[in-house]
Each structure stands twice: as C-alpha cells, then as structure tokens.
Amino acid sequence: MPPVTPYGGELGFLSVGGVLATGGANSRSVTYGLMSDNVARLEVVTGAGETLTCSPSDRADLFFAALGGYGQSAIITQATLELIPAPKNVRVYWLFHHTMQEAIHALRSALAEGIWDQADVLGYQHSYTDAIRAPSPRDGELINTLRLTAFHRESPPDDEALLRNFRSHFSIRIEDVSFRDSLLKKRAFYDLLDREKVRMQGPHRGVAIPDDNMEAFLSALLEKFPLDRVGPYWHVHCVPISGPVGLQTPLFRLPAAESWGVVCPWLGMAQEHSPQASRDLYQLALDNGGMLLGGLTGWPMLPDDWKAYFGPAWNELQRAKHKYDPNNVLQSLTNTG
Ligand SMILES: Cc1cc2nc3c(=O)[nH]c(=O)nc-3n(C[C@H](O)[C@H](O)[C@H](O)COP(=O)(O)OP(=O)(O)OC[C@H]3O[C@@H](n4cnc5c(N)ncnc54)[C@H](O)[C@@H]3O)c2cc1C
C-alpha cells in the first residue's frame, strides 16, 4: 500500500492499509469521522489466502473486521475511499495561552461553535518556539496553543467575526498557508528535530481520554512528567476525536462517546524513555478512565490489555479471525509497537 502521510526519516511512513487497519483518528474526526469511517470498498487477502472484495453491503463481516482490526483477519490490498474536494488555502489562527486548562476550555468553545474546519491544542516547550514562531514560555512551562483552522471558501475568512468569542489568549498569530502546507504543518517541528539530531525512540504512543476527565488527566500528566524530567523536545497534542455524532468503525474503541486523543511523542523524545516510564504513563491514562488511542500502540500491550481495549467487540473480532484466518497465519495481537 502507498504511504499516506508525508512523514519520513526517523518517523517512518504510514501506509493506507496500516492506517485503515487501526482507524485513523485526527482533528477532523469530530466532523468527518475516522479515515476508516470513509471507506466504500476494500480488497483484502484473507489469512486463508483468498483475495476477496467487501463493503458495508457485501461480506460486511469481513469489511468491518478489516477496518480497525489490526490485520487479524485479512491484509488490506486496495481501498476505495470517500473523498471531498480540498480547499486551496487555509487560514491558521495560533492562540497562545498560559495554561493548558485555558487552551482546552477555549477549544471546547470553538467546538461548540461548530464553525471551525479544524481545532486542536498543542503544548510546546521553549525549544520549539522558533520553529512555530511562538512567544517564549515562562521557565519550566509549556506554551499552550489553541490552533484553529478556517478554510478559504469564496473569500478569505472574516477574522473579527470568527474570533469574537476568544479572549483567554495572551498573544495570537494568524497565517495563510496552502492546504497542502497545512497538512505538512508539523514540518517545521520535524525539521527542527532533524537539525538537532533528536531521534524518536520507538513508535508513536497516544491515549484516548473521556471528555469529563480531560483536565484531571492533563494535570496528573504534567505533574508526573515535569519538563525537567522529560527534556526539551517533549510536547503534548490534544485532539478532540469524537463528539455527539459518533464514529462508525465498530472495532475502533473509545472510552466514551465524547473522547479526546492525547498524544505526546510519549517519552519517545524524552530524556527518560524506559519501559517503566512508558507503563506509568499508560497507567495514568487507565486511572483517568482512558485507554489506548487506536493506531498509537507503542505501549507494552499484553493480551489482556487488547481484550480490554476491544471490550464487547472482542468476540466479533475473534469470530472473524476464526472464519478468515482459520490457521492463524496472520500476526496475533501482542505489542504491535
Ligand atoms: C509520526 C506518526 C504520526 C501518527 N499520527 C497518527 C494520527 O494522527 N492518527 C492516527 O490514527 N494514527 C497516527 N499514527 C499511527 C499510525 O496511523 C498507525 O501506527 C498505522 O498503523 C501506521 O501504519 P503502518 O503502515 O506503519 O502500519 P504498521 O505499523 O506496519 O502496522 C500497524 C498495524 O496495522 C496492521 N496492518 C498494517 N498494514 C496492514 C494492511 N495493509 N492490512 C491490514 N492490516 C495492516 C499491522 O498488522 C499492525 O497490527 C501515527 C504514527 C506515527 C509514526
């Protein structure tokens, strides 16, 4: 399968099949669902060696076992995706906040407005401020950035109208970029890591946190992993994954109907990246009602952790595995990271 993202180098490429097999959540998911929610048809090779096509109305059990199913029943070899036209240009508003709580609160308001094309919160450290042209944070603090994106439609967005309800930031930067560059938005920051020769240790890790526990989780996270422990390249990315509309991929699991994805290159770029520190961080998510964020599986996942992750969908997954991979040819669910 072809690579789907522009990441490269140390970060590796993500394939279309790999993303569909794990869901594909992102900051557009509150509006458009997961990447796996936008599939019309698949061609797969099952564990029994058969090449089959499937869709929601044709071999639906195979279709829904392949999406979010971590390659347990079949390998995805072709996918037909539902696409929408991309805008040519976007305007990005970077609203800088002193605290993560303020930024998350402002993001909730942005989501309630329902007018933004994309919205997320990034907690950056001093080391990134040149790359993203952000003001310097106070010593030992993160700079908490609410990033709002508005597509250019017939004419450029009206800043005053869009921003009239936002008051909690201490500084703002507005930039117009092509849609393509906005997809490469992390480029400046990955370039910085390249220049500084920072190597990502192990795969990406992320957790899904129920909306109600988001602030408690973030406070606990920042307390347990203070900046002097995690080092200068650690950062936090908070993405609203689902809202009241919900997601469609049965095997993609979230702790609650309204949940956030929280991703740091968990310890991956931190000074300390021991398996114990990684487990501690995972446990912190579990203690706050969270779970693995589908796709971001670089956790020490044991078979029971997988069973807990799939919950009521576990039996469905096992039924499909027995039917389409009767001889257990395909990789079992262990730690995929
Ligand atoms: C820098 C970075 C950023 C990321 N950002 C996001 C993000 O924003 N949102 C998100 O959801 N995820 C994100 N991820 C996670 C990523 O989407 C998943 O790890 C995805 O599975 C990677 O695809 P891959 O081709 O590398 O799969 P692999 O790591 O090779 O495999 C992952 C799982 O998918 C299965 N699999 C792989 N290919 C297929 C196939 N063709 N058919 C069936 N099963 C298959 C494997 O068996 C395995 O269980 C990110 C990862 C990185 C490294």
The ligand as an SDF file (V2000), in Angstrom:
LIG
                    3D

 53 58  0  0  0  0  0  0  0  0999 V2000
    4.6140   10.1450   13.2360 C   0  0  0  0  0  0  0  0  0  0  0  0
    3.3370    9.3830   13.3840 C   0  0  0  0  0  0  0  0  0  0  0  0
    2.1260   10.0770   13.4300 C   0  0  0  0  0  0  0  0  0  0  0  0
    0.9260    9.3850   13.5710 C   0  0  0  0  0  0  0  0  0  0  0  0
   -0.2290   10.0860   13.5860 N   0  0  0  0  0  0  0  0  0  0  0  0
   -1.3980    9.4250   13.6560 C   0  0  0  0  0  0  0  0  0  0  0  0
   -2.6410   10.1080   13.6300 C   0  0  0  0  0  0  0  0  0  0  0  0
   -2.6940   11.3270   13.5250 O   0  0  0  0  0  0  0  0  0  0  0  0
   -3.7880    9.3850   13.6950 N   0  0  0  0  0  0  0  0  0  0  0  0
   -3.7650    8.0010   13.7990 C   0  0  0  0  0  0  0  0  0  0  0  0
   -4.8370    7.3810   13.8530 O   0  0  0  0  0  0  0  0  0  0  0  0
   -2.6270    7.3390   13.8340 N   0  0  0  0  0  0  0  0  0  0  0  0
   -1.4450    8.0110   13.7730 C   0  0  0  0  0  0  0  0  0  0  0  0
   -0.2850    7.3140   13.8080 N   0  0  0  0  0  0  0  0  0  0  0  0
   -0.3470    5.8540   13.9840 C   0  0  0  0  0  0  0  0  0  0  0  0
   -0.4840    5.1810   12.6240 C   0  0  0  0  0  0  0  0  0  0  0  0
   -1.6360    5.5840   11.9250 O   0  0  0  0  0  0  0  0  0  0  0  0
   -0.5860    3.6810   12.8110 C   0  0  0  0  0  0  0  0  0  0  0  0
    0.5150    3.2480   13.5440 O   0  0  0  0  0  0  0  0  0  0  0  0
   -0.6630    2.9540   11.4770 C   0  0  0  0  0  0  0  0  0  0  0  0
   -0.9890    1.6060   11.7170 O   0  0  0  0  0  0  0  0  0  0  0  0
    0.6670    3.0460   10.7870 C   0  0  0  0  0  0  0  0  0  0  0  0
    0.6280    2.4140    9.5360 O   0  0  0  0  0  0  0  0  0  0  0  0
    1.7840    1.4080    9.1340 P   0  0  0  0  0  0  0  0  0  0  0  0
    1.6500    1.2090    7.6720 O   0  0  0  0  0  0  0  0  0  0  0  0
    3.1170    1.9040    9.6340 O   0  0  0  0  0  0  0  0  0  0  0  0
    1.3380    0.1380    9.9650 O   0  0  0  0  0  0  0  0  0  0  0  0
    2.2330   -0.8730   10.8160 P   0  0  0  0  0  0  0  0  0  0  0  0
    2.8540   -0.1700   11.9690 O   0  0  0  0  0  0  0  0  0  0  0  0
    3.0960   -1.6410    9.8760 O   0  0  0  0  0  0  0  0  0  0  0  0
    1.0950   -1.8340   11.3660 O   0  0  0  0  0  0  0  0  0  0  0  0
    0.2050   -1.4110   12.3890 C   0  0  0  0  0  0  0  0  0  0  0  0
   -0.9220   -2.4320   12.4980 C   0  0  0  0  0  0  0  0  0  0  0  0
   -1.6920   -2.4270   11.2800 O   0  0  0  0  0  0  0  0  0  0  0  0
   -1.6650   -3.7250   10.6710 C   0  0  0  0  0  0  0  0  0  0  0  0
   -1.5160   -3.5070    9.2390 N   0  0  0  0  0  0  0  0  0  0  0  0
   -0.5240   -2.8150    8.5870 C   0  0  0  0  0  0  0  0  0  0  0  0
   -0.7470   -2.8110    7.2570 N   0  0  0  0  0  0  0  0  0  0  0  0
   -1.9200   -3.5080    7.0570 C   0  0  0  0  0  0  0  0  0  0  0  0
   -2.6850   -3.8600    5.8960 C   0  0  0  0  0  0  0  0  0  0  0  0
   -2.3210   -3.4830    4.6710 N   0  0  0  0  0  0  0  0  0  0  0  0
   -3.8180   -4.5890    6.0830 N   0  0  0  0  0  0  0  0  0  0  0  0
   -4.2220   -4.9820    7.3100 C   0  0  0  0  0  0  0  0  0  0  0  0
   -3.5250   -4.6870    8.4470 N   0  0  0  0  0  0  0  0  0  0  0  0
   -2.4010   -3.9640    8.3230 C   0  0  0  0  0  0  0  0  0  0  0  0
   -0.4580   -4.4490   11.2810 C   0  0  0  0  0  0  0  0  0  0  0  0
   -0.6630   -5.8410   11.3010 O   0  0  0  0  0  0  0  0  0  0  0  0
   -0.4210   -3.8670   12.6790 C   0  0  0  0  0  0  0  0  0  0  0  0
   -1.3270   -4.5440   13.5380 O   0  0  0  0  0  0  0  0  0  0  0  0
    0.9390    7.9780   13.6970 C   0  0  0  0  0  0  0  0  0  0  0  0
    2.1440    7.2660   13.6640 C   0  0  0  0  0  0  0  0  0  0  0  0
    3.3380    7.9640   13.5230 C   0  0  0  0  0  0  0  0  0  0  0  0
    4.6240    7.1940   13.4700 C   0  0  0  0  0  0  0  0  0  0  0  0
  1  2  1  0
  2  3  1  0
  2 52  2  0
  3  4  2  0
  4  5  1  0
  4 50  1  0
  5  6  2  0
  6  7  1  0
  6 13  1  0
  7  8  2  0
  7  9  1  0
  9 10  1  0
 10 11  2  0
 10 12  1  0
 12 13  2  0
 13 14  1  0
 14 15  1  0
 14 50  1  0
 15 16  1  0
 16 17  1  0
 16 18  1  0
 18 19  1  0
 18 20  1  0
 20 21  1  0
 20 22  1  0
 22 23  1  0
 23 24  1  0
 24 25  2  0
 24 26  1  0
 24 27  1  0
 27 28  1  0
 28 29  2  0
 28 30  1  0
 28 31  1  0
 31 32  1  0
 32 33  1  0
 33 34  1  0
 33 48  1  0
 34 35  1  0
 35 36  1  0
 35 46  1  0
 36 37  1  0
 36 45  1  0
 37 38  2  0
 38 39  1  0
 39 40  1  0
 39 45  2  0
 40 41  1  0
 40 42  2  0
 42 43  1  0
 43 44  2  0
 44 45  1  0
 46 47  1  0
 46 48  1  0
 48 49  1  0
 50 51  2  0
 51 52  1  0
 52 53  1  0
M  END
$$$$
